[in-house]
Amino acid sequence: MTLRPNTLAMTAVLAMLTALGPLSTDFYLPSLPEIVRALNTDVAGAQATLSAFLFGFAAGQLIWGPLSDRLGRRPVLLIGLCLFLVTTLACALAPSIEALIGARFAQALGASGPIVLGRAMVRDLYDGPRAGRELARMGMIMGLVPAIAPVAGGLLQNAFGWPSTFLATLVVGLGVLVVVITIMPETIRQRSSEPLSLVAIFRGFRILLQNPAYRVYVSLTSLAYAGLFAFISGSSFVLIGIYGLSPPAYGLSFGFAVLGYILGTILAQRLVGRRGLDGVIALGVVCLAGGGLSMLACVATGFAGPFGVVGPMALYACGVGLTMPQSQAAAMMPFPERAGAASSFTGLCQMLLSGCVGLLVGYLLKASALPLPLVMSAIGVAALVLFRASAAVRAAKS
């Protein structure tokens, strides 16, 4: 059975799928300082659990999309969800930082399936600005996860310790699996006839990369998320370790910053019909650069303390909500027959860049908060410059 374009209920299910990856990170962000102590490691070691997740996420992007183009979205989705559940339990039981890093890598292999397939399902169902609107709507619903999860994770951390955050993620994942088994039909319209091999997968990626506009939109998506991940990676060490916030207070601060992301997705839904995908992205990259530069100014001058980090981050996050869904939709539009592969390669680039940025932030963060806004401002300005410089390429996209 093939699904017809439907209602908010379908969007909510797709948002649940794409939320599993952020959930598996956001729940345990307040626990990172405790993991340093409990597993006898340092800041870089704890941060490596985040980058290991992104590198695993990147590796998973190679297979899930092309596999679903050939076998169908639903069966591949169920495999990914089951892998996610088993490895999430392994995270909760990890006896050492090395074991946790390995479990997080494997967990990401499973978590990457739902988000890749969620984007591909949107491309199966919608075209043009409608796809951008649906991705933005999914982002709005998904935005509730980072708004709520760090607060809940901070409370769980205080009450039961860091493994409880992974057990909570496991419970949510089980619920998503039940929903998918119960109500999620197949969405792919025509399955690919290409053979399943690494050679065929990379041949498909090469076809995607021959489109200059695709390269631009993938780069914009990757830059926007890399700055967001810089904050995810370093914010607990900055706000808890340097500014002295408690884990629950950190969760609330993180949630406030996420409100900016939700606002960005709401604005994107309202504006994309009038301004088009590029018009919304133009506003988004200005917010990315403005958020990064204002955070740098606040931290460098000591203005507003922790709010000098959180307030500008809300502006940057608004830029992410405006930029990412529209860039993802624009990247996939020319490739209806390769929606899975296009989604996969987009996620691969996004996660590889973010993983490297996360490692950089973990290495640089010591006793000063300054490395975080330095990295974020550089990324935000790069996104703005790329968008302005690529006007001719985007105007000629096919």
HULIN-V507662 format. One record per helix or strand of 2 or more residues. SS is the DSSP state (~ for helix, > for strand). FROM is the first residue (numbers start at 1). LEN is the number of residues. If there is no record, write none. Layout:
BEGIN
ss: (SS;SS)
from: (FROM;FROM)
len: (LEN;LEN)
END
This chain:
BEGIN
ss: (~;~;~;~;~;~;~;~;~;~;~;~;~;~)
from: (8;29;43;73;97;128;163;198;212;247;307;336;370;391)
len: (19;10;29;20;29;33;21;12;31;55;27;29;20;5)
END
